[in-house]
Amino acid sequence: MEDMPTDPPIVVHPPQDETHPYRRVEISHVAVGRAFNIADVIEFARRAGLDENFDATDPDLVKWRGGGPEDWSTA
């Protein structure tokens, strides 16, 4: 039987609307908060026990939905 593809442990959802320029973050399918920038994503990962040198651009660790780490608004 073939292995089913799985999401990386961290999922960063698309930016909300212009009045709420944040992205929801999940770690292991648990909502951990709202990130307003990449530093927030890194802090959530640190709190979850990932190495402080964690690379938020590594697709094996983070799935960025609705834009990459440079996208923080819907405009």
Chimera marker file (.cmm) of the C-alpha trace (Angstrom):
<marker_set name="trace">
<marker id="1" x="0.000" y="0.000" z="0.000" r="1" g="1" b="0" radius="0.5"/>
<marker id="2" x="1.267" y="3.470" z="-0.905" r="1" g="1" b="0" radius="0.5"/>
<marker id="3" x="1.970" y="6.002" z="1.833" r="1" g="1" b="0" radius="0.5"/>
<marker id="4" x="-0.499" y="8.866" z="1.879" r="1" g="1" b="0" radius="0.5"/>
<marker id="5" x="1.077" y="12.323" z="1.601" r="1" g="1" b="0" radius="0.5"/>
<marker id="6" x="0.953" y="14.284" z="4.826" r="1" g="1" b="0" radius="0.5"/>
<marker id="7" x="1.175" y="17.962" z="5.622" r="1" g="1" b="0" radius="0.5"/>
<marker id="8" x="4.330" y="19.250" z="7.258" r="1" g="1" b="0" radius="0.5"/>
<marker id="9" x="3.990" y="19.669" z="11.036" r="1" g="1" b="0" radius="0.5"/>
<marker id="10" x="3.358" y="23.431" z="10.733" r="1" g="1" b="0" radius="0.5"/>
<marker id="11" x="0.629" y="24.924" z="8.558" r="1" g="1" b="0" radius="0.5"/>
<marker id="12" x="0.372" y="28.683" z="8.049" r="1" g="1" b="0" radius="0.5"/>
<marker id="13" x="-3.035" y="29.600" z="6.651" r="1" g="1" b="0" radius="0.5"/>
<marker id="14" x="-3.674" y="32.393" z="4.132" r="1" g="1" b="0" radius="0.5"/>
<marker id="15" x="-3.776" y="36.004" z="5.301" r="1" g="1" b="0" radius="0.5"/>
<marker id="16" x="-7.166" y="37.077" z="6.610" r="1" g="1" b="0" radius="0.5"/>
<marker id="17" x="-8.595" y="40.379" z="5.385" r="1" g="1" b="0" radius="0.5"/>
<marker id="18" x="-7.064" y="43.856" z="5.340" r="1" g="1" b="0" radius="0.5"/>
<marker id="19" x="-8.456" y="44.706" z="8.771" r="1" g="1" b="0" radius="0.5"/>
<marker id="20" x="-6.878" y="41.536" z="10.217" r="1" g="1" b="0" radius="0.5"/>
<marker id="21" x="-3.421" y="41.195" z="8.608" r="1" g="1" b="0" radius="0.5"/>
<marker id="22" x="-2.505" y="37.946" z="10.322" r="1" g="1" b="0" radius="0.5"/>
<marker id="23" x="-2.200" y="34.291" z="9.407" r="1" g="1" b="0" radius="0.5"/>
<marker id="24" x="-3.536" y="31.456" z="11.569" r="1" g="1" b="0" radius="0.5"/>
<marker id="25" x="-0.900" y="28.890" z="12.526" r="1" g="1" b="0" radius="0.5"/>
<marker id="26" x="-1.379" y="25.214" z="13.332" r="1" g="1" b="0" radius="0.5"/>
<marker id="27" x="1.227" y="22.836" z="14.662" r="1" g="1" b="0" radius="0.5"/>
<marker id="28" x="0.401" y="19.132" z="14.404" r="1" g="1" b="0" radius="0.5"/>
<marker id="29" x="-3.215" y="20.027" z="13.557" r="1" g="1" b="0" radius="0.5"/>
<marker id="30" x="-3.627" y="22.167" z="16.692" r="1" g="1" b="0" radius="0.5"/>
<marker id="31" x="-4.283" y="25.908" z="16.383" r="1" g="1" b="0" radius="0.5"/>
<marker id="32" x="-1.495" y="27.746" z="18.210" r="1" g="1" b="0" radius="0.5"/>
<marker id="33" x="-2.214" y="31.369" z="17.382" r="1" g="1" b="0" radius="0.5"/>
<marker id="34" x="-2.110" y="34.236" z="14.924" r="1" g="1" b="0" radius="0.5"/>
<marker id="35" x="1.122" y="35.236" z="13.258" r="1" g="1" b="0" radius="0.5"/>
<marker id="36" x="1.587" y="38.811" z="12.111" r="1" g="1" b="0" radius="0.5"/>
<marker id="37" x="5.040" y="38.100" z="10.647" r="1" g="1" b="0" radius="0.5"/>
<marker id="38" x="7.503" y="35.260" z="10.139" r="1" g="1" b="0" radius="0.5"/>
<marker id="39" x="9.062" y="35.904" z="13.558" r="1" g="1" b="0" radius="0.5"/>
<marker id="40" x="5.741" y="34.903" z="15.144" r="1" g="1" b="0" radius="0.5"/>
<marker id="41" x="5.771" y="31.595" z="13.218" r="1" g="1" b="0" radius="0.5"/>
<marker id="42" x="9.313" y="30.933" z="14.435" r="1" g="1" b="0" radius="0.5"/>
<marker id="43" x="8.280" y="31.724" z="18.023" r="1" g="1" b="0" radius="0.5"/>
<marker id="44" x="5.327" y="29.326" z="17.843" r="1" g="1" b="0" radius="0.5"/>
<marker id="45" x="7.686" y="26.628" z="16.562" r="1" g="1" b="0" radius="0.5"/>
<marker id="46" x="10.155" y="27.332" z="19.372" r="1" g="1" b="0" radius="0.5"/>
<marker id="47" x="7.391" y="27.054" z="21.968" r="1" g="1" b="0" radius="0.5"/>
<marker id="48" x="6.378" y="23.729" z="20.408" r="1" g="1" b="0" radius="0.5"/>
<marker id="49" x="9.905" y="22.434" z="20.991" r="1" g="1" b="0" radius="0.5"/>
<marker id="50" x="11.477" y="22.848" z="17.568" r="1" g="1" b="0" radius="0.5"/>
<marker id="51" x="15.094" y="23.915" z="17.387" r="1" g="1" b="0" radius="0.5"/>
<marker id="52" x="15.685" y="27.658" z="17.703" r="1" g="1" b="0" radius="0.5"/>
<marker id="53" x="17.475" y="27.531" z="14.332" r="1" g="1" b="0" radius="0.5"/>
<marker id="54" x="14.291" y="26.215" z="12.720" r="1" g="1" b="0" radius="0.5"/>
<marker id="55" x="13.924" y="27.263" z="9.057" r="1" g="1" b="0" radius="0.5"/>
<marker id="56" x="10.405" y="28.596" z="8.448" r="1" g="1" b="0" radius="0.5"/>
<marker id="57" x="10.973" y="28.363" z="4.684" r="1" g="1" b="0" radius="0.5"/>
<marker id="58" x="11.677" y="24.606" z="4.729" r="1" g="1" b="0" radius="0.5"/>
<marker id="59" x="8.728" y="22.941" z="2.919" r="1" g="1" b="0" radius="0.5"/>
<marker id="60" x="9.313" y="19.731" z="4.907" r="1" g="1" b="0" radius="0.5"/>
<marker id="61" x="8.521" y="21.669" z="8.102" r="1" g="1" b="0" radius="0.5"/>
<marker id="62" x="6.088" y="24.403" z="7.060" r="1" g="1" b="0" radius="0.5"/>
<marker id="63" x="3.246" y="24.492" z="4.570" r="1" g="1" b="0" radius="0.5"/>
<marker id="64" x="2.445" y="28.084" z="3.588" r="1" g="1" b="0" radius="0.5"/>
<marker id="65" x="-1.098" y="28.285" z="2.220" r="1" g="1" b="0" radius="0.5"/>
<marker id="66" x="-2.228" y="31.296" z="0.208" r="1" g="1" b="0" radius="0.5"/>
<marker id="67" x="1.248" y="32.734" z="-0.292" r="1" g="1" b="0" radius="0.5"/>
<marker id="68" x="4.687" y="32.285" z="1.147" r="1" g="1" b="0" radius="0.5"/>
<marker id="69" x="6.471" y="33.715" z="4.145" r="1" g="1" b="0" radius="0.5"/>
<marker id="70" x="6.644" y="37.140" z="2.527" r="1" g="1" b="0" radius="0.5"/>
<marker id="71" x="2.847" y="37.434" z="2.118" r="1" g="1" b="0" radius="0.5"/>
<marker id="72" x="1.042" y="39.027" z="5.082" r="1" g="1" b="0" radius="0.5"/>
<marker id="73" x="-1.855" y="40.916" z="3.532" r="1" g="1" b="0" radius="0.5"/>
<marker id="74" x="-4.659" y="40.147" z="1.107" r="1" g="1" b="0" radius="0.5"/>
<marker id="75" x="-3.908" y="43.199" z="-1.063" r="1" g="1" b="0" radius="0.5"/>
<link id1="1" id2="2" r="1" g="1" b="0" radius="0.2"/>
<link id1="2" id2="3" r="1" g="1" b="0" radius="0.2"/>
<link id1="3" id2="4" r="1" g="1" b="0" radius="0.2"/>
<link id1="4" id2="5" r="1" g="1" b="0" radius="0.2"/>
<link id1="5" id2="6" r="1" g="1" b="0" radius="0.2"/>
<link id1="6" id2="7" r="1" g="1" b="0" radius="0.2"/>
<link id1="7" id2="8" r="1" g="1" b="0" radius="0.2"/>
<link id1="8" id2="9" r="1" g="1" b="0" radius="0.2"/>
<link id1="9" id2="10" r="1" g="1" b="0" radius="0.2"/>
<link id1="10" id2="11" r="1" g="1" b="0" radius="0.2"/>
<link id1="11" id2="12" r="1" g="1" b="0" radius="0.2"/>
<link id1="12" id2="13" r="1" g="1" b="0" radius="0.2"/>
<link id1="13" id2="14" r="1" g="1" b="0" radius="0.2"/>
<link id1="14" id2="15" r="1" g="1" b="0" radius="0.2"/>
<link id1="15" id2="16" r="1" g="1" b="0" radius="0.2"/>
<link id1="16" id2="17" r="1" g="1" b="0" radius="0.2"/>
<link id1="17" id2="18" r="1" g="1" b="0" radius="0.2"/>
<link id1="18" id2="19" r="1" g="1" b="0" radius="0.2"/>
<link id1="19" id2="20" r="1" g="1" b="0" radius="0.2"/>
<link id1="20" id2="21" r="1" g="1" b="0" radius="0.2"/>
<link id1="21" id2="22" r="1" g="1" b="0" radius="0.2"/>
<link id1="22" id2="23" r="1" g="1" b="0" radius="0.2"/>
<link id1="23" id2="24" r="1" g="1" b="0" radius="0.2"/>
<link id1="24" id2="25" r="1" g="1" b="0" radius="0.2"/>
<link id1="25" id2="26" r="1" g="1" b="0" radius="0.2"/>
<link id1="26" id2="27" r="1" g="1" b="0" radius="0.2"/>
<link id1="27" id2="28" r="1" g="1" b="0" radius="0.2"/>
<link id1="28" id2="29" r="1" g="1" b="0" radius="0.2"/>
<link id1="29" id2="30" r="1" g="1" b="0" radius="0.2"/>
<link id1="30" id2="31" r="1" g="1" b="0" radius="0.2"/>
<link id1="31" id2="32" r="1" g="1" b="0" radius="0.2"/>
<link id1="32" id2="33" r="1" g="1" b="0" radius="0.2"/>
<link id1="33" id2="34" r="1" g="1" b="0" radius="0.2"/>
<link id1="34" id2="35" r="1" g="1" b="0" radius="0.2"/>
<link id1="35" id2="36" r="1" g="1" b="0" radius="0.2"/>
<link id1="36" id2="37" r="1" g="1" b="0" radius="0.2"/>
<link id1="37" id2="38" r="1" g="1" b="0" radius="0.2"/>
<link id1="38" id2="39" r="1" g="1" b="0" radius="0.2"/>
<link id1="39" id2="40" r="1" g="1" b="0" radius="0.2"/>
<link id1="40" id2="41" r="1" g="1" b="0" radius="0.2"/>
<link id1="41" id2="42" r="1" g="1" b="0" radius="0.2"/>
<link id1="42" id2="43" r="1" g="1" b="0" radius="0.2"/>
<link id1="43" id2="44" r="1" g="1" b="0" radius="0.2"/>
<link id1="44" id2="45" r="1" g="1" b="0" radius="0.2"/>
<link id1="45" id2="46" r="1" g="1" b="0" radius="0.2"/>
<link id1="46" id2="47" r="1" g="1" b="0" radius="0.2"/>
<link id1="47" id2="48" r="1" g="1" b="0" radius="0.2"/>
<link id1="48" id2="49" r="1" g="1" b="0" radius="0.2"/>
<link id1="49" id2="50" r="1" g="1" b="0" radius="0.2"/>
<link id1="50" id2="51" r="1" g="1" b="0" radius="0.2"/>
<link id1="51" id2="52" r="1" g="1" b="0" radius="0.2"/>
<link id1="52" id2="53" r="1" g="1" b="0" radius="0.2"/>
<link id1="53" id2="54" r="1" g="1" b="0" radius="0.2"/>
<link id1="54" id2="55" r="1" g="1" b="0" radius="0.2"/>
<link id1="55" id2="56" r="1" g="1" b="0" radius="0.2"/>
<link id1="56" id2="57" r="1" g="1" b="0" radius="0.2"/>
<link id1="57" id2="58" r="1" g="1" b="0" radius="0.2"/>
<link id1="58" id2="59" r="1" g="1" b="0" radius="0.2"/>
<link id1="59" id2="60" r="1" g="1" b="0" radius="0.2"/>
<link id1="60" id2="61" r="1" g="1" b="0" radius="0.2"/>
<link id1="61" id2="62" r="1" g="1" b="0" radius="0.2"/>
<link id1="62" id2="63" r="1" g="1" b="0" radius="0.2"/>
<link id1="63" id2="64" r="1" g="1" b="0" radius="0.2"/>
<link id1="64" id2="65" r="1" g="1" b="0" radius="0.2"/>
<link id1="65" id2="66" r="1" g="1" b="0" radius="0.2"/>
<link id1="66" id2="67" r="1" g="1" b="0" radius="0.2"/>
<link id1="67" id2="68" r="1" g="1" b="0" radius="0.2"/>
<link id1="68" id2="69" r="1" g="1" b="0" radius="0.2"/>
<link id1="69" id2="70" r="1" g="1" b="0" radius="0.2"/>
<link id1="70" id2="71" r="1" g="1" b="0" radius="0.2"/>
<link id1="71" id2="72" r="1" g="1" b="0" radius="0.2"/>
<link id1="72" id2="73" r="1" g="1" b="0" radius="0.2"/>
<link id1="73" id2="74" r="1" g="1" b="0" radius="0.2"/>
<link id1="74" id2="75" r="1" g="1" b="0" radius="0.2"/>
</marker_set>
